[in-house]
């Protein structure tokens, strides 16, 4: 075994301790033993094979400290990975002896103490992963010596102090993760200069001040700064660019969205200083204003949280600290509730919804819920779905809004939702809460199928002739299918409900089948008119 150049034991169940005799493998150059069920301490003798180029002991059950002998291996250049074990103690200053290392991966341990300043001596380092440990102290200034560093991950530690300006000089940096620490101070404006930076996560720290505007900060799709309550909200306000309407079964993912940053002054000017004339509505979390961006010719909706403006003499910084809001696409047709319960006592085609429109809206809603439950990471349960929280765009397409009391579930929670029996904690508006809280849908079950016309909204028939027998029969089948689907999604036991993905597919089929019938009727009607014209002309 002394002449073994490579040893690969990854994903093999070896169990037990790493023998001290492994140090006798003098010709060993690569040792890969990740996920091999190894346990106990890493023997110091592992520092004897001086020809070792790659060492990967990740995803085992190793404990104890990192032997200083390993940190002195002279030729380790490809990777040194001890990640996802139970290693503890400090990262010794000898780590600076790894002058040829490209990737140092120590994630997911219990390493503590300060990140040694000597890390800056690893001058050819390309990837440094120290995340998910117990490191304390400040981020070492010496990191600016790592000119070839492309990935730096220090997330989920106990680091404090400011973000060093020197990180802004690492021109090759592509990914920077500093989330879930206790970092404070302002975000260094020099980070704007990192033209290669494609991923930035500074979330859940104690950062404050104004957010830079250029570079990575222009594209919020690849950046997270949430959880920093003292950051200036001027640059947290975002407006989704209006794109050409595209029919898609799911909303675009966050990574596909592009956002612009909007200044407080632009919002104040667009709302006429948040005047009552532009107030669209108020809720428990704030107020919504209509905002017109004259230069772009765009109208948006601005949701302002706890807005307090006491006069123009207040400094911009003070306004920035107190102002929190979000900018959304403007919904000129209001809420679904306004169309189902119009203010006018005289229903007409102009203030009511046709069956076709209702089917389209239902499809949009189930698509949104399917996305939230099954395609969003982490999954989200809205908890307050009701007509007043369904907003209608200019083309009457629907958006699900107001996530004020939603529940964000941990990863894989969507797989367990269908098996849950829990009915603990009623959430939502009375009359719109989940059926496991209040049974308000039983009358629908009792109405199917014979009394379907009794529970259908009669204003639909302002748009449709229901006296033709064939059409009446098709409409009745459509209504029964929709109500039956609603009932199947409203069972008391969550595990008995139709999964949202299946519900979305079924709702599409119901809508498409009815629209196909309507289209055929229209074609038939046009043919009848054409034949009548031909007959008259022949006379």
Secondary structure, DSSP 8 states (H G I E B T S, - for coil): -TT--EEE-TT----EE--GGGGG-TT--EEE-TTS-EEEE--GGGG--TT--EEE--SSEEEE---TTGGG-SS--SEEE--SSEEEEE--GGGGG-TT-SEEE--SSEEEEE--GGGGG-TT--EEE--SSEEEE---GGGGG-TT--EEE--SSEEEE---GGGGG-TT--EEE--SSEEEEE--GGGGG-TT--EEE--SSEEEE----SGGGG-GGGEE-TT-TEE-GGGT-EEE--------SS---GGG--EEE--HHHHHHHTTTT-GGGEEEEETTEEEEEEEETTTTEEEEEEEES-----TTS-HHHHHHH-EEEEEE--TT-BHHHHHS-SSSS--TTSS--HHHHHHHHHHHHHHHHIIIIISSS-EE-S---GGGEEE-TTS-EEE---TT-EE--TTHHHHHTT-----S--S-TTTS-TTT----HHHHHHTTTTHHHHS-GGGGGSS---SHHHHHHHHHHHHHHHHHHHHTT-SSGGGS--HHHHHHHHHHHHHHHHHHHHHHHHHHHHHHHHHHHHHHH-
